[in-house]
Amino acid sequence: MSDLVSDTAMVMAAGLGKRMRPLTASQPKPLVRVAGKALVDHALDRLAEAGVARAVVNVHYLADALEAHVLERKQPNIVVSDERAELLETGGGLIKAQPHLPDPFYCLNADNIWLDGPRNAFADLSARWNADEMDALLLVVPHVRAANFAGQGDFYMDARGLLSRRKPGRIAPFIYTGIQLVSHRLLREAPEGKFSTNILWNRAIEEGRLYGLAFTGQWFEVGTPAAIAPTEDALQRG
């Protein structure tokens, strides 16, 4: 734990998983199995391996099954943030879970799969973290290190690590991996109810406080059923 700036992560697991249909017709996307393991367990296992002791997992779609699954785990220790009544999207989900989250905290999507580079992703984020300068530090990956990804990218990043949005009609060199380190300052004066974290990121960009860190490992986009087999092949080789 000595090289980590936080002992807690928010695991975003409440989405509807529409792109993963028909596999999500009867199960939440975080329980879809890849390489013999539920997607959420890939994420939670990486947290435990890195020494992140606590995870806050939000639930909505088929919440009972997901909640039962994660609460069976021994590590990391799990707190469930219940969004059964209303799906709050990424930003609203963070605000609801905020009482359980220290400052700062890691945040990652429940469907993330990656292979670390020389050091684990959470230690890399911690080493780069600067609370005086940053509202959030996003782990971003260049296209060459992103498997199964066919999009145009998300961000430009300057020499200091400051992020800016992809311009319309352009290719951006960096893709957001779904992993970030977040200050409570990012969450201040947030809208009520459901909203996207993009609203908070846009404000941080305007204030010069949204930073990126280039990932040195391999990241896998596992958003559709077609991405499962090539991801499993790569993990078996990897």
C-alpha positions as CSV (number, residue, x, y, z in Angstrom):
1,M,0.0,0.0,0.0
2,S,2.9,2.4,0.5
3,D,3.1,3.3,-3.2
4,L,-0.6,4.0,-3.5
5,V,-2.3,7.3,-2.7
6,S,-5.7,5.7,-2.0
7,D,-7.0,2.4,-0.5
8,T,-10.4,2.6,-2.2
9,A,-11.8,2.3,-5.8
10,M,-15.2,3.0,-7.2
11,V,-16.1,0.2,-9.6
12,M,-18.7,1.4,-12.2
13,A,-21.0,-1.6,-12.7
14,A,-24.5,-0.3,-13.0
15,G,-24.8,0.1,-16.8
16,L,-27.4,-1.7,-18.9
17,G,-24.8,-3.5,-21.2
18,K,-26.8,-2.9,-24.3
19,R,-23.8,-3.4,-26.7
20,M,-23.2,-6.8,-25.1
21,R,-26.6,-8.2,-26.0
22,P,-27.7,-11.0,-26.3
23,L,-25.3,-12.0,-23.5
24,T,-26.9,-9.4,-21.2
25,A,-30.5,-10.5,-21.7
26,S,-30.4,-12.5,-18.5
27,Q,-27.3,-11.3,-16.7
28,P,-25.6,-7.9,-16.0
29,K,-22.6,-7.2,-18.2
30,P,-20.1,-7.3,-15.3
31,L,-21.1,-11.0,-14.9
32,V,-20.3,-11.9,-18.5
33,R,-17.4,-14.3,-18.5
34,V,-14.1,-13.8,-20.3
35,A,-11.3,-16.3,-20.0
36,G,-13.3,-18.2,-17.4
37,K,-13.9,-15.3,-15.2
38,A,-16.7,-12.6,-14.8
39,L,-15.6,-9.2,-16.1
40,V,-16.1,-7.6,-12.7
41,D,-13.8,-10.2,-11.2
42,H,-11.0,-9.3,-13.6
43,A,-11.3,-5.7,-12.3
44,L,-11.6,-6.6,-8.6
45,D,-8.7,-9.1,-8.8
46,R,-6.5,-6.4,-10.2
47,L,-7.4,-4.1,-7.4
48,A,-6.6,-6.7,-4.8
49,E,-3.3,-7.5,-6.5
50,A,-2.3,-3.9,-6.4
51,G,-3.2,-3.5,-2.7
52,V,-6.4,-1.5,-3.1
53,A,-8.2,-2.8,0.0
54,R,-11.8,-1.4,-0.6
55,A,-14.1,-1.2,-3.5
56,V,-17.4,0.5,-3.9
57,V,-19.5,-1.2,-6.6
58,N,-22.7,0.4,-7.9
59,V,-25.5,-1.8,-9.1
60,H,-28.7,-1.3,-11.1
61,Y,-29.5,-3.7,-13.9
62,L,-30.2,-7.2,-12.5
63,A,-28.8,-5.8,-9.3
64,D,-29.6,-8.8,-7.1
65,A,-27.3,-11.2,-9.1
66,L,-24.5,-8.7,-9.3
67,E,-24.7,-7.8,-5.6
68,A,-24.7,-11.4,-4.5
69,H,-21.7,-12.2,-6.7
70,V,-19.4,-9.4,-5.5
71,L,-20.4,-9.8,-1.8
72,E,-19.1,-13.4,-1.9
73,R,-15.6,-12.1,-2.4
74,K,-13.0,-11.9,0.4
75,Q,-10.8,-9.2,-1.2
76,P,-11.1,-6.4,-1.8
77,N,-13.7,-5.5,0.8
78,I,-16.9,-4.5,-1.0
79,V,-19.4,-1.8,-0.3
80,V,-22.5,-1.8,-2.6
81,S,-23.9,1.5,-3.8
82,D,-27.6,0.8,-4.7
83,E,-29.0,2.4,-7.8
84,R,-31.9,0.1,-8.2
85,A,-34.4,2.9,-8.0
86,E,-32.7,5.0,-10.7
87,L,-29.7,4.6,-12.9
88,L,-27.7,7.7,-12.2
89,E,-25.1,7.4,-15.0
90,T,-21.4,7.8,-14.3
91,G,-21.4,11.3,-12.7
92,G,-24.5,10.7,-10.6
93,G,-23.2,7.3,-9.5
94,L,-20.0,8.9,-8.2
95,I,-22.0,11.5,-6.2
96,K,-24.2,8.9,-4.6
97,A,-21.2,6.8,-3.6
98,Q,-19.1,9.8,-2.5
99,P,-19.8,9.3,1.3
100,H,-18.0,5.9,0.9
101,L,-15.0,7.4,-1.0
102,P,-11.9,8.9,0.4
103,D,-10.1,11.8,-1.2
104,P,-8.6,10.8,-3.7
105,F,-10.0,7.5,-4.9
106,Y,-9.5,5.3,-7.9
107,C,-12.4,4.8,-10.3
108,L,-12.7,2.1,-13.0
109,N,-15.3,0.5,-15.2
110,A,-16.3,-3.0,-14.2
111,D,-15.7,-4.3,-17.7
112,N,-12.0,-3.3,-17.9
113,I,-9.4,-5.9,-18.9
114,W,-5.8,-5.0,-19.2
115,L,-2.2,-6.3,-19.0
116,D,0.1,-4.1,-17.0
117,G,3.4,-2.7,-18.2
118,P,6.5,-2.5,-16.0
119,R,4.3,-1.4,-13.0
120,N,0.7,-1.9,-12.2
121,A,-1.7,0.8,-13.3
122,F,-2.7,2.0,-9.8
123,A,0.9,2.5,-8.7
124,D,1.6,4.4,-12.0
125,L,-1.4,6.7,-11.3
126,S,-0.2,7.2,-7.7
127,A,3.3,8.1,-8.7
128,R,2.0,10.8,-11.1
129,W,-0.7,12.2,-8.8
130,N,-0.5,15.8,-7.8
131,A,-3.4,17.0,-5.7
132,D,-2.5,20.6,-6.0
133,E,-2.7,20.5,-9.8
134,M,-5.2,17.8,-10.6
135,D,-9.0,17.3,-10.3
136,A,-8.6,13.9,-12.0
137,L,-5.8,11.9,-13.6
138,L,-7.1,9.6,-16.4
139,L,-5.2,6.6,-17.6
140,V,-5.2,6.8,-21.4
141,V,-3.8,4.5,-24.0
142,P,-2.4,5.1,-27.5
143,H,-4.2,3.2,-30.3
144,V,-1.3,0.8,-30.7
145,R,-1.8,-0.5,-27.2
146,A,-5.6,-0.8,-27.5
147,A,-7.0,-4.1,-28.7
148,N,-10.5,-4.5,-30.3
149,F,-10.8,-0.7,-30.5
150,A,-12.0,0.8,-33.8
151,G,-12.9,4.4,-32.6
152,Q,-11.3,7.8,-33.3
153,G,-9.9,8.3,-29.8
154,D,-10.9,10.6,-27.0
155,F,-8.2,13.0,-26.0
156,Y,-5.1,15.0,-27.0
157,M,-2.4,15.3,-24.3
158,D,0.3,18.0,-24.2
159,A,3.8,17.6,-22.8
160,R,2.6,18.4,-19.3
161,G,-0.1,15.8,-19.4
162,L,-3.0,18.2,-19.7
163,L,-5.9,16.7,-21.7
164,S,-8.1,18.3,-24.3
165,R,-11.0,16.8,-26.3
166,R,-10.8,15.3,-29.7
167,K,-11.8,17.8,-32.4
168,P,-14.7,16.9,-34.7
169,G,-13.5,15.1,-37.8
170,R,-10.1,14.4,-36.3
171,I,-8.4,11.4,-34.8
172,A,-7.2,11.8,-31.2
173,P,-4.1,9.8,-30.2
174,F,-5.3,8.7,-26.8
175,I,-8.2,6.5,-25.7
176,Y,-9.7,6.7,-22.2
177,T,-9.2,3.2,-20.6
178,G,-12.0,3.6,-18.0
179,I,-9.5,4.0,-15.2
180,Q,-8.8,7.2,-13.3
181,L,-7.7,8.7,-10.0
182,V,-10.2,11.3,-8.8
183,S,-10.2,14.2,-6.3
184,H,-13.3,15.2,-4.5
185,R,-12.7,18.6,-6.0
186,L,-13.9,17.2,-9.3
187,L,-17.3,16.4,-7.7
188,R,-17.9,19.8,-6.2
189,E,-21.2,21.6,-7.2
190,A,-22.3,18.7,-9.2
191,P,-25.8,18.5,-10.8
192,E,-28.5,16.6,-9.0
193,G,-29.7,13.2,-10.2
194,K,-28.3,11.4,-13.2
195,F,-25.6,13.0,-15.3
196,S,-22.4,12.1,-17.1
197,T,-18.9,12.5,-15.7
198,N,-18.1,14.3,-18.9
199,I,-19.8,17.4,-17.4
200,L,-17.2,17.4,-14.6
201,W,-14.3,16.6,-17.0
202,N,-15.2,19.5,-19.2
203,R,-15.1,21.9,-16.3
204,A,-11.7,20.5,-15.3
205,I,-10.4,20.9,-18.8
206,E,-11.5,24.6,-18.8
207,E,-9.7,25.1,-15.5
208,G,-6.5,23.2,-16.6
209,R,-7.0,20.5,-14.1
210,L,-7.7,17.3,-16.1
211,Y,-4.5,15.3,-16.7
212,G,-3.7,12.1,-18.4
213,L,-1.1,9.4,-18.0
214,A,-0.1,7.2,-21.0
215,F,-0.6,3.5,-20.1
216,T,2.4,1.3,-20.9
217,G,0.6,-2.0,-20.9
218,Q,-2.1,-3.5,-23.2
219,W,-5.7,-2.6,-22.8
220,F,-8.7,-4.5,-24.2
221,E,-12.0,-3.0,-25.4
222,V,-14.6,-5.7,-24.4
223,G,-17.8,-3.9,-25.3
224,T,-19.4,-6.5,-27.6
225,P,-19.7,-10.3,-27.8
226,A,-17.4,-10.2,-30.8
227,A,-14.5,-8.8,-28.7
228,I,-14.5,-11.8,-26.2
229,A,-12.7,-14.4,-28.3
230,P,-9.8,-12.2,-29.4
231,T,-9.4,-10.9,-25.8
232,E,-9.3,-14.5,-24.5
233,D,-6.7,-15.4,-27.1
234,A,-4.5,-12.5,-26.2
235,L,-4.8,-13.2,-22.4
236,Q,-3.8,-16.8,-23.0
237,R,-0.7,-15.6,-24.9
238,G,-0.1,-12.8,-22.5
